């Protein structure tokens, strides 16, 4: 059995203030490429073995060797699955690049095992079982539904403190909106070379040191999403959708990220000055993104020149459906 799971952009967290009885919340988008593609075969021997296609990088191998057995052990225990499994990673993308590999690896593993056992769970249920989605629900719902997603975060009764998904034990966030993303819009991913990714304890430290962020900025983020980003998406107004992406970099958690690491800003500004409709950072980066159409297609070449490396630029599309299983 093979599962194909989309990557995702995380456009913005919404409320890391907590004055209105909820925290977290997020907006994001499922991508058709890159994907995490995993094959499984049930075995009679207990335990889990993993192999990799030649195209899988050493960095991705390391993450899979950590996350696949961890997720598999949790699912086996919770679902009383006694058989072993052999997994083969067919396609992947780098960890800690802002595209949500951790959730896709864990939930894809869970899906293959439960499907093999004849058990049916939603991605939200599986995310809970493998301990993902404790801050953002974007990866969970991108896996299940695809498209453009808005989640409503967590009540303070369920999650009283500020933590990243990797360190939170809360259940995945509540889905509040999901829309198809325009098929005719292209998405440009740009990955500047950086010395260090923000992850693990560094991420925890950011949440605990700098949150709560100002309530006025939470209100601005909420307004930009509700009254700009979503309406411009539904009206298929790509220019103003890009403008809203750019404005979201100036407030809330995105603003905090840029204040802590300003190394991305010159590249983002250069892409905007080259004619992008608006450039954003996905999660903690380093992946940057912008949307473009035929009127704006020169931005691909311009971005490659800005980065000085064509291999760091990828053109992709949104994926308006969730995971695909091949039995």
Secondary structure, DSSP 8 states (H G I E B T S, - for coil): -EEEEEEEEEEEEEESS-TTSEEEEEEEEEEEEEEEEEEEEEESSSSEEEEE-TT--HHHHHHHHHHHHHHHHHHHHHHT--SEEEEEEEE---TTSSS-HHHHHHHHHHHHHHHHTT----HHHHHHHHT--SS--HHHHHHHH-SEEEE--EETTT--S---GGG--S----EEEEE---TT-EEEEEE---S----THHHHHHHHHH-S--HHHHHHHHHHIIIIIHHHHHTT-HHHHHHHHHHHTTSHHHHHHHHH-GGGHHHHHHHHHTT-S--EE-TT-SEEEEEE-GGGTHHHHHHHHHHT-GGGEEEE-B--S--EEE-
